[in-house]
C-alpha cells in the first residue's frame, strides 16, 4: 500500500496538486470506503507532518 501511496503522491505532485482528501486516497488505493478511517489513522500515525486537517498534504519529495 505504501508503494501505491508514494506513486499516487508523485503523480499528483507532478500535476501541481498539493493536498487531497482521505476519500480520494481511499479511492486511489482501491480500498473500500469502510476502511477510510483506518487509512486516515494509519497515515497520520506514520507521517503526522503531512496531515493538514482535514486534508492530506502531498509531499514534494514523494
Order of alpha helices (4+ residues) and beta strands (2+ residues): alpha-beta-alpha-alpha-beta-beta
